[in-house]
Amino acid sequence: MRVMKIGVIAIQGNVEEHVRALEKTLAEQGREEGVVVKIRHRGIIESCDAIVIPGGESTTIGRLLEREGIVPELTEAARAGKAILGTCAGLVLLAKEGEVEVAKTGQPLLGLMDVKVKRNAFGRQKESFEALLSLSFLKEPFHAVFIRAPIITHAADPVEVLATLKGHIVAARHGNIMALSFHPELTEDRRIHHYFINTCIQGRNKS
């Protein structure tokens, strides 16, 4: 059986939390063939079935992705239909366009989702909060952790809105790419990681 490999961008941010959550999810699904690898330089993404871009400092992550030559590989992975999950800063990086405050930072954007984003939409670190969030693919609400969270201010067709909070889009999916404003890796509720891995499996079966 071919090994399922999930890569986590590991150059800055909530890396270990995602790695642990993904490993626990694979174990819960009984997928002994699944492994989680850390991506710090180019040449790894091609062998991965799915990629996670974690939260952190989006400008720093974006510049390091460019410096390490990982951006073209992420673009190719998206084009090839590999499952990609971006959380918090990862959501910002996946966007096609940013509001004014994004442009002011010289924020690199991957442009993989046809959305426009706003950074720190709910405030800075001290305004971080938790909320029960209804997501379209989950039967019960998810306890979401928002830390300096961005929002999607515009989503073009065919982007699917997965969740809103206080009238703002905080979760969306564009084909094989999913972006979340919050941090699912900071809770013991792994339903989103289960959903992501199942999406990855569906993509593998189509290839």
C-alpha positions as CSV (number, residue, x, y, z in Angstrom):
1,M,0.0,0.0,0.0
2,R,1.4,3.4,-1.0
3,V,2.3,5.6,2.0
4,M,0.0,8.6,2.5
5,K,2.3,11.6,3.3
6,I,0.9,14.8,4.7
7,G,3.3,17.8,4.8
8,V,3.2,20.7,7.3
9,I,5.0,23.9,6.3
10,A,7.4,24.1,9.2
11,I,9.3,27.3,8.8
12,Q,7.4,29.4,11.4
13,G,4.2,29.2,13.4
14,N,2.0,26.5,15.0
15,V,3.8,23.6,13.4
16,E,4.1,21.0,16.2
17,E,0.4,21.4,17.1
18,H,-0.7,20.5,13.6
19,V,1.8,17.6,13.4
20,R,0.4,16.1,16.6
21,A,-3.2,16.6,15.6
22,L,-2.6,15.0,12.2
23,E,-0.7,12.1,13.7
24,K,-3.5,11.5,16.2
25,T,-6.1,11.7,13.5
26,L,-4.3,9.2,11.3
27,A,-4.0,6.8,14.3
28,E,-7.7,7.3,15.1
29,Q,-8.6,6.3,11.5
30,G,-6.3,3.3,11.6
31,R,-4.1,4.5,8.8
32,E,-0.8,2.9,9.6
33,E,0.4,3.9,6.2
34,G,0.0,7.6,6.9
35,V,3.0,9.8,7.9
36,V,3.3,13.5,8.7
37,V,6.4,15.3,7.5
38,K,7.8,18.8,8.1
39,I,8.5,21.0,5.1
40,R,11.3,23.4,5.6
41,H,12.8,23.6,2.1
42,R,12.0,22.8,-1.5
43,G,11.9,19.3,-2.8
44,I,9.5,17.7,-0.3
45,I,6.0,18.9,-1.5
46,E,6.1,16.8,-4.6
47,S,6.1,13.6,-2.6
48,C,3.2,14.8,-0.3
49,D,-0.5,14.0,-0.8
50,A,-1.6,17.0,1.2
51,I,-0.2,20.1,2.7
52,V,-1.0,22.2,5.8
53,I,0.0,25.9,6.1
54,P,-0.2,26.7,9.8
55,G,-0.9,29.8,11.7
56,G,1.9,32.2,12.7
57,E,3.2,35.4,11.2
58,S,1.9,35.5,7.6
59,T,4.4,38.0,6.3
60,T,7.3,36.0,7.7
61,I,6.0,32.7,6.5
62,G,5.4,34.2,3.0
63,R,8.9,35.6,2.7
64,L,10.5,32.4,3.9
65,L,8.4,30.4,1.5
66,E,9.7,32.6,-1.3
67,R,13.3,32.4,0.0
68,E,13.3,28.6,0.2
69,G,11.8,28.2,-3.3
70,I,8.6,26.5,-1.9
71,V,6.1,28.8,-3.6
72,P,6.2,27.2,-7.1
73,E,5.8,23.8,-5.5
74,L,2.7,24.9,-3.5
75,T,1.3,26.3,-6.7
76,E,1.9,23.1,-8.6
77,A,0.4,21.1,-5.7
78,A,-2.7,23.1,-5.9
79,R,-2.9,22.8,-9.7
80,A,-2.5,19.0,-9.3
81,G,-5.5,18.8,-7.0
82,K,-3.6,18.0,-3.8
83,A,-5.6,18.9,-0.6
84,I,-4.3,22.1,1.0
85,L,-5.4,23.4,4.4
86,G,-4.5,26.9,5.6
87,T,-5.2,28.1,9.1
88,C,-5.1,31.7,10.3
89,A,-1.9,33.0,8.7
90,G,-2.3,30.1,6.2
91,L,-5.7,31.6,5.2
92,V,-4.0,35.0,4.5
93,L,-1.3,33.3,2.4
94,L,-3.7,31.4,0.3
95,A,-5.7,34.5,-0.8
96,K,-5.6,36.1,-4.1
97,E,-6.0,39.6,-2.7
98,G,-5.6,41.5,0.6
99,E,-7.2,44.6,2.1
100,V,-5.1,47.8,2.5
101,E,-3.4,46.7,5.7
102,V,-2.1,43.5,3.9
103,A,-0.7,45.5,1.0
104,K,1.1,47.9,3.4
105,T,3.2,45.0,4.9
106,G,4.4,43.8,1.5
107,Q,2.6,40.6,2.4
108,P,3.4,37.8,-0.2
109,L,0.2,36.0,-1.3
110,L,0.0,32.7,-3.0
111,G,-3.2,33.6,-4.9
112,L,-4.5,30.0,-4.7
113,M,-8.0,30.9,-3.5
114,D,-10.1,33.6,-5.2
115,V,-10.8,35.5,-2.0
116,K,-9.9,38.8,-0.4
117,V,-8.7,38.9,3.2
118,K,-8.3,41.2,6.1
119,R,-5.6,40.6,8.7
120,N,-6.3,40.9,12.5
121,A,-10.0,41.5,11.7
122,F,-11.1,40.9,15.3
123,G,-8.2,42.8,16.9
124,R,-4.7,42.0,18.2
125,Q,-3.5,39.3,20.6
126,K,-5.4,40.6,23.6
127,E,-8.7,40.4,21.7
128,S,-8.2,36.7,21.0
129,F,-11.3,34.7,21.8
130,E,-13.1,31.3,21.5
131,A,-16.5,30.7,20.0
132,L,-18.8,27.8,19.1
133,L,-18.9,27.8,15.3
134,S,-21.3,26.0,12.9
135,L,-19.5,24.6,9.9
136,S,-21.4,23.2,6.9
137,F,-19.6,19.8,7.0
138,L,-20.0,19.2,10.7
139,K,-23.2,18.1,12.5
140,E,-22.3,19.7,15.8
141,P,-20.7,23.1,16.4
142,F,-16.9,23.3,16.7
143,H,-15.2,25.1,19.6
144,A,-13.0,27.4,17.6
145,V,-10.0,29.4,18.9
146,F,-9.4,32.8,17.2
147,I,-6.0,34.4,17.7
148,R,-5.3,37.7,15.8
149,A,-7.7,36.1,13.3
150,P,-8.1,37.2,9.7
151,I,-11.4,37.1,7.8
152,I,-12.4,36.7,4.2
153,T,-14.0,39.9,3.1
154,H,-14.9,38.7,-0.4
155,A,-15.3,35.2,-1.9
156,A,-15.7,34.8,-5.7
157,D,-17.5,31.9,-7.3
158,P,-16.9,29.0,-7.0
159,V,-15.5,29.5,-3.5
160,E,-17.8,27.7,-1.0
161,V,-18.4,29.5,2.3
162,L,-18.2,26.9,5.1
163,A,-18.8,29.2,8.2
164,T,-19.4,32.7,9.2
165,L,-19.1,34.5,12.5
166,K,-20.6,37.9,13.3
167,G,-21.4,38.3,9.6
168,H,-17.8,37.6,8.5
169,I,-16.5,34.6,6.5
170,V,-14.2,32.6,8.7
171,A,-14.0,29.3,6.7
172,A,-14.1,28.6,3.0
173,R,-13.3,26.0,0.5
174,H,-12.2,26.3,-3.1
175,G,-12.1,22.9,-4.7
176,N,-9.2,21.0,-3.0
177,I,-8.1,24.0,-0.9
178,M,-9.6,24.9,2.5
179,A,-8.9,28.0,4.6
180,L,-9.9,28.7,8.2
181,S,-9.5,31.9,10.3
182,F,-9.1,29.9,13.5
183,H,-6.8,27.2,15.0
184,P,-8.4,23.7,14.9
185,E,-5.0,22.3,16.1
186,L,-5.3,24.0,19.5
187,T,-8.2,21.8,20.6
188,E,-8.7,18.1,21.2
189,D,-11.6,18.1,18.7
190,R,-10.1,16.6,15.5
191,R,-13.2,16.6,13.3
192,I,-11.7,19.2,11.0
193,H,-8.5,17.2,10.6
194,H,-10.5,14.1,10.0
195,Y,-12.4,15.9,7.3
196,F,-9.2,17.2,5.7
197,I,-7.6,13.8,5.6
198,N,-10.7,12.3,4.1
199,T,-10.6,15.0,1.4
200,C,-7.0,14.1,0.8
201,I,-7.9,10.4,0.4
202,Q,-10.6,11.4,-2.1
203,G,-8.0,13.3,-4.1
204,R,-5.6,10.4,-4.1
205,N,-8.3,8.0,-5.4
206,K,-9.0,10.4,-8.3
207,S,-5.4,10.6,-9.3
